[in-house]
Structures are given as structure tokens and as C-alpha cells.
Amino acid sequence: MNNAKRLEIFTRFRAANPSPKTELEYTTPFELLIAVLLSAQATDVSVNKATRLLYPVANTPAAMLALGVDELSSYIRTIGLYRTKAKNVIATCQILLDQHGGEVPRDRASLEALPGVGRKTANVVMNTAFGELTMAVDTHIFRVSNRTGLAPGKNVEIVEQKLLKFVPKEFLLDAHHWLILHGRYTCVARKPHCWNCMIADLCDYKEKTPAPALT
């Protein structure tokens, strides 16, 4: 795919959705960090259902630490891997209080040092909470980047580096959200909705899915 196509792709994404947002519900960097940590191998919908009950009770490191693993688990038990996640959240809260004055750090190294926080989570927090030009590659972005030819790569780190190189800089802040939403609702895993895709004419995917037959 050439740069002119990439420019047009993101121009269309921006025209359709000028201010894309994460579907995780949060009001502070800490709430976002915890929501992203909980979202691993879980849907944003399931995380939001849990945090709507949890955050009114505990939405600071100190308050969440005071809950302890068992009580926190009771709030998030509908989320996959909730026991491990509860332990990671409590350990993360302790580190935030001990090493960062109860604030979420803005740098990658400090974020990745938190239990349960990997590169993708760190990128989401840096981009969404602090406006850094990072690219968090999840399964949706990995699929869209390879299928469309936007930034093909055999692993997430290669795709991340290619996106940072190829996405025009004016679109980098929001590109993560546009690509996730495109992969979640249009360029889905099994049968992409090519007939309803705003970038179908720019996409390198050869086996375009036809519109379903009317019944």
C-alpha cells in the first residue's frame, strides 16, 4: 500500500469520526489504567459493567488497595481471569502509592513495571490518558493492518513500528481508536463487512466479502 492510500484511509476515518474515543469508561488516568488492565482477554462491555459498580466505591490507588484482593474480586468476578487481575490491580496500587505518589506514571518503563501491564496497556494509557503518539496493537489492529495492507507484519511489535512509520503524523493521536473500531465493527475476524466498508476501494484484501443475500 502506498502513502497516498494511507493518507486517504485516515482522512476518511477522521471525516466519519472526528473525535474517536475508547469504549472503556473512565474519568481519570487511574481509572483508565485499571480498566485497560481488566480488559485483557475480556470485552469492554464486561469491564464497563464491573467498573460502574467498582469505581463509585474505589477509584483511587489508596481506596482500591484498602479493598484487598478478595473484596476487589467480588466486583470483577464476571471478568475473565478475575483472580489474577485482582492480585495485579492490588499490587499495582501499592506500587503507585509507594513509588509514584499515587499518580499514574507517564513513561513506558514505569508503566510496564506495574504488575499485569504490558506494552499494549502502556501504549493505551500513554496515548489515551496523556496524548502521547503511541500505537497500541491489539488483535483488531493487528488484523486490520495485515488484511488491508496498511502495515503488514508477522507480530504485533513489527506492526506497531510500521504504523508509527506509515500513519501520517496528523492522524497518529487518534489512529489507534479508528483502527480498533474498524476492526471491531467492520473488518471483523471471520467475515469482514467489505460491502459496508468506507475504505474497501483502498484496501489490498483480495477476497472481498459480498453483501449478504436478502431473504
C-alpha positions in Angstrom: 0.0 0.0 0.0 1.3 3.4 -0.9 1.3 6.6 1.2 -1.4 8.2 -0.8 -3.8 5.4 0.1 -2.8 5.6 3.7 -3.5 9.3 3.8 -6.9 8.8 2.2 -7.8 6.0 4.6 -7.2 8.1 7.7 -8.8 11.2 6.0 -12.0 9.1 5.7 -11.8 7.8 9.2 -11.5 11.3 10.6 -14.3 12.6 8.4 -16.6 9.9 9.7 -15.5 10.1 13.4 -13.6 13.3 14.1 -13.1 12.6 17.8 -12.8 8.9 18.4 -12.8 7.6 22.0 -12.1 4.4 23.8 -15.2 2.4 24.6 -13.9 1.8 28.1 -15.5 4.1 30.6 -13.2 6.2 32.8 -12.7 9.7 34.2 -9.1 9.7 35.4 -5.8 8.2 34.2 -6.0 5.7 37.2 -9.5 4.6 36.2 -8.3 4.1 32.6 -5.2 2.1 33.7 -7.3 -0.3 35.8 -10.0 -0.6 33.0 -7.3 -1.5 30.4 -5.6 -3.9 32.8 -9.0 -5.6 33.4 -9.8 -5.7 29.6 -7.2 -8.3 28.7 -9.0 -11.3 27.2 -12.3 -9.6 28.1 -14.7 -7.3 26.3 -15.0 -3.6 27.0 -18.7 -4.2 27.8 -17.9 -6.6 30.5 -15.3 -4.3 32.0 -17.6 -1.3 32.0 -20.3 -3.3 33.8 -17.9 -4.1 36.6 -16.3 -0.7 36.9 -19.7 1.0 37.0 -20.1 -0.7 40.4 -16.4 -0.6 41.4 -15.4 3.0 40.8 -18.1 4.6 42.9 -16.6 2.6 45.8 -12.9 2.8 44.9 -11.4 4.9 42.2 -8.0 5.8 43.7 -5.0 3.6 44.4 -5.5 4.0 48.2 -9.2 3.2 48.1 -8.7 0.2 45.9 -5.8 -1.1 47.9 -8.0 -0.9 51.0 -10.5 -3.2 49.4 -7.9 -6.0 49.2 -7.8 -8.9 46.7 -10.9 -10.7 48.0 -13.3 -7.8 48.0 -12.0 -6.5 44.7 -12.5 -9.9 43.3 -16.2 -9.7 44.2 -16.6 -6.7 42.0 -14.8 -8.1 39.0 -15.6 -11.8 39.1 -17.7 -11.5 35.9 -14.5 -10.7 34.0 -12.2 -13.4 32.7 -9.1 -14.2 34.8 -10.5 -12.1 37.6 -8.4 -13.6 40.4 -5.1 -12.9 38.7 -6.3 -9.5 37.7 -7.4 -8.6 41.2 -3.9 -9.6 42.5 -2.3 -7.5 39.8 -4.5 -4.5 40.5 -3.8 -4.5 44.2 -0.1 -4.9 43.6 -0.2 -2.1 41.1 -2.0 0.2 43.6 0.7 -0.5 46.2 3.5 0.5 43.7 1.7 3.6 42.6 1.5 4.7 46.2 5.0 3.7 47.2 6.9 4.9 44.1 4.7 7.4 42.2 2.9 9.4 44.9 -0.4 7.7 44.0 -0.3 9.0 40.4 -0.2 7.1 37.2 3.3 7.5 35.6 3.5 8.8 32.0 6.6 6.9 30.9 6.6 3.5 29.3 9.3 1.9 31.6 7.4 2.8 34.8 4.1 1.7 33.3 5.5 -1.6 32.1 6.9 -2.2 35.6 3.4 -2.4 37.0 2.0 -5.9 37.5 -0.2 -7.0 34.6 0.8 -4.0 32.4 2.4 -5.0 29.2 3.5 -2.9 26.2 -0.1 -2.7 24.7 -1.6 -1.5 28.0 1.2 1.0 28.5 0.6 2.4 25.0 -3.1 2.7 25.6 -2.6 4.7 28.8 0.2 6.9 27.2 -2.0 7.7 24.2 -5.5 8.0 25.7 -4.7 9.5 29.1 -1.6 11.6 28.2 -1.9 12.3 24.5 1.4 10.6 23.5 1.7 9.4 19.9 1.9 5.7 20.6 0.2 2.8 18.8 -1.3 0.0 21.0 -1.6 -3.0 18.7 -4.3 -5.4 19.8 -5.9 -8.3 17.9 -8.2 -5.9 15.9 -5.4 -3.5 14.9 -3.1 -6.5 14.0 -5.8 -8.0 11.8 -6.7 -4.7 10.1 -3.1 -3.7 9.5 -2.3 -7.1 7.8 -5.6 -7.6 6.0 -5.8 -4.2 4.4 -2.1 -3.9 3.7 -1.8 -0.8 5.8 1.1 -2.0 7.9 1.6 -5.8 7.5 3.8 -7.6 9.9 4.2 -11.1 11.4 4.0 -9.9 15.0 2.5 -7.0 17.0 5.8 -5.2 17.5 6.5 -5.1 13.8 3.0 -3.8 13.1 3.4 -1.2 15.8 6.6 0.1 14.4 5.3 0.1 10.8 2.1 2.0 11.9 4.2 4.6 13.7 6.2 5.0 10.5 3.4 4.9 7.9 0.5 6.7 9.6 0.6 10.4 8.7 1.6 12.3 11.8 -1.5 14.4 11.9 -3.6 11.2 12.4 -1.3 9.4 14.9 -3.0 10.6 18.1 -6.4 9.1 17.1 -5.3 6.3 14.7 -5.3 3.6 17.5 -9.0 4.3 18.2 -10.1 4.4 14.5 -8.4 1.1 13.7 -9.8 -0.7 16.8 -13.3 0.5 16.0 -12.9 -0.5 12.3 -11.7 -4.0 13.3 -14.4 -4.4 16.0 -17.4 -3.4 13.8 -16.4 -3.6 10.1 -13.2 -5.5 9.4 -14.3 -8.3 11.7 -12.3 -11.6 12.0 -14.4 -14.2 10.2 -16.4 -12.4 7.6 -15.4 -8.8 7.2 -18.2 -6.5 6.2 -16.5 -5.4 3.0 -19.8 -4.3 1.4 -20.2 -1.7 4.2 -16.6 -0.6 4.5 -15.7 3.0 3.9 -12.1 2.1 2.7 -12.9 -1.0 0.7 -11.7 0.6 -2.5 -8.3 1.4 -0.9 -7.8 -2.0 0.8 -5.4 -4.7 -0.5 -7.6 -7.6 0.7 -8.4 -9.6 -2.4 -11.2 -11.8 -1.1 -13.8 -9.0 -0.5 -16.9 -10.3 1.2 -20.1 -9.7 -0.8 -23.2 -8.3 0.8 -25.4 -11.0 2.4 -28.3 -12.1 0.3 -31.7 -10.5 1.1 -34.2 -13.0 2.4 
